[in-house]
């Protein structure tokens, strides 16, 4: 069965988490990566990130990627389904900016 | 030297409780243990820690709770107190704000979970009150004390419920600004 929400807008946090997980990463790594990508504007709150990871795992958009040696830190990575959601969001954002630029003539 | 303080907050006042703990930390008193109305503090550098109170999805010791706390520990967040599903977390100040949620929508979902608990408590106590009052009509002498106690408890639980409703309303109002 297809994912009916695959074309629904993603929250900013989910978008950045999925982008971060194009390579395997653990929770704190995601927080640091998102902070860096957003130029320090977005600092993911721990509760928000935990809830997002739990939901994304349930949805099958990310999966566990094994654990670091001598560490209990869990790593996660994006799945094919997650990549499809990310691509759909990218297309949606591009459409929004393209139309905005065309109308505003900027 | 550790100092013990006793303070009573309802579950709907957890934001005020959080502010109180952070004010204490700003004054150099760090919470090191909390259980119900008992709080234990020890000296710290002013503003060394920030505190957050969370109504977690899991009971202490369960797999879900352990997983959540291991996850928080990765970000330098430690648990200093627990009571049922309540948890007191702190983080050393590193220049970035310590928040548990990024959006008011998530705060609201958290507050609604607390309100749900208060609603169940209120329903149970009111049902008990109705049953006791019904029995009291037939045996007034024996049940006077019990009815009085249940009536006082109902008043207390109603106050808890009212605080939760107020908190949820405030967050709903704020949430409307950002949707």
HADDOCK unambig.tbl for C-alpha pairs under 7 A between the chains (distance, minus, plus):
assign (segid A and resid 27 and name CA) (segid B and resid 71 and name CA) 6.92 0.50 0.50
assign (segid A and resid 28 and name CA) (segid B and resid 74 and name CA) 5.86 0.50 0.50
assign (segid A and resid 28 and name CA) (segid B and resid 75 and name CA) 5.50 0.50 0.50
assign (segid A and resid 44 and name CA) (segid B and resid 102 and name CA) 6.50 0.50 0.50
assign (segid A and resid 45 and name CA) (segid B and resid 99 and name CA) 5.27 0.50 0.50
assign (segid A and resid 45 and name CA) (segid B and resid 100 and name CA) 5.01 0.50 0.50
assign (segid A and resid 45 and name CA) (segid B and resid 101 and name CA) 5.10 0.50 0.50
assign (segid A and resid 45 and name CA) (segid B and resid 102 and name CA) 5.56 0.50 0.50
assign (segid A and resid 46 and name CA) (segid B and resid 72 and name CA) 6.42 0.50 0.50
assign (segid A and resid 46 and name CA) (segid B and resid 100 and name CA) 5.45 0.50 0.50
assign (segid A and resid 46 and name CA) (segid B and resid 101 and name CA) 6.98 0.50 0.50
assign (segid A and resid 47 and name CA) (segid B and resid 100 and name CA) 4.73 0.50 0.50
assign (segid A and resid 47 and name CA) (segid B and resid 101 and name CA) 5.46 0.50 0.50
assign (segid A and resid 48 and name CA) (segid B and resid 100 and name CA) 6.64 0.50 0.50
assign (segid A and resid 48 and name CA) (segid B and resid 101 and name CA) 4.96 0.50 0.50
assign (segid A and resid 48 and name CA) (segid B and resid 102 and name CA) 6.21 0.50 0.50
